[in-house]
Amino acid sequence: QVQLVESGGGLVQPGGSLRLSCAASGSIGSITAMGWFRQLPGKQRELVAAIPFSGNTVYADSVKGRFTLSRDAAKNTVYLQMNSLKPEDTAVYYCYADRVAYSSHYWGQGTQVTVSS
């Protein structure tokens, strides 16, 4: 099993920045991809960014050029640097990991990001 612990959410003004962190533990050697989803108020959960360990990082069109996903393999941690935040970025952000060989998917508990003036 994989456990994901998120941190870094909070309240920021439009144009501000936040950095989200997600630390993985458990059967981390079998993880094949990690990323971030978000759920906007009243909306379905949507992909923000993902990094397949065998491929390239992908971003939702709405965050390209503003958000950057990175990974520290030694710490088993991924980060989402969010710049130029907009009110429409307000959402609960969820860390995601999968183990394709085991058809298993894991989610963090979510961290609230609120962008408001």
N, C-alpha and C positions, 0 to 999 in steps of 0.2 A: 504494500500500500504506500501511497504518497500523501504527505501532509503539507499544506501550503499555508503560510502565515504572511498576511499582508500588513503593511503599515505605510504611513505617509499622507493619508487623506487629511482634509481639513477645509477651511474656509479661506478663499483668496478673492481679491478684487479682479475684475476683468483686466487682462493684460499681464497678470501675474503668472507665477510658476509654482509648480509642485513636483516633487519626485516621489513616486510610489515604489515600494520595495516588496518583493515576494521571495521568501526563503522556503526552499523545499527540503523536506527530510523524508526518511523512509527508504523506499526502493528507488532511489534517485538514479541509479545506474541504468535503469530501463526506460527512463523518460525519453520520448522522441520529439517532443515539442513543448514549448511553453508560450504563454501569451497573456493578454489582457482583454477582457470583455467589459462592457459597461451596460447598465440598464438605466435609461433615462426615465424620469417620472412619467408614468402612464404608458411606457413603451416596452417593447420586447428587448431582450438582451441582444447586444450587437457586438461584433468584433471590433476592437480598437487596433491591436497590433499582435503579431504572432511571430515566433522564431522557430521554425522547424530546425532541428539540430543538423539535418542533412541538406538544408536549403537556405534560401534567403529570407530575410525579414520582410513581412508584408504589413501594410498599414491601410486602414480605412481612408478613403478619399478625404473625409472630413477632417482628418488629423495630419495628413501629409504635410511636411514642412514645419510642423509645430511640435509634434511628439516624437520622441526617440526611444526605442526599445534597446536595451543592452543586457548583457549577461556576464556575470562573474562566475565562471565555472568552478573555481577553487572554493567559493563560498556557497555554491549551489543556489544562487540568488539571481533574479532578474529584476530590472528596474525599468520604470517608465518615466522618463523626463518629459514633463508637460509644460510647454512654454506658450506664451500668448493666449492664455486661457480665455474662453468666452463663456458667457452665461449658459449657452446651449451645451457646454461640456459638463454641466451639473448632472451628476449621476452617481450611482453606486458602482464602483469599479471592482471587478473580480479577477483574481489571478486564475490561470487555467494551465493544466498540464495534462498530457496524455501519454499513454503507453500503448501504442498501436498494436504491438505484438500480443498484448493481453486484452485488447478491446476495452481498455479502461480509461476513464476520464475523471479528472479531479478538479475541484473548485475550492478556492479560498472562501473565507466567510464574507468578504466584501469590505470595502472601505469607502466611506462617503466623501465625495468631492463636491464642494459647493462653490460656485463662482458667482459672486454677487457684489454689487456696489452699495 
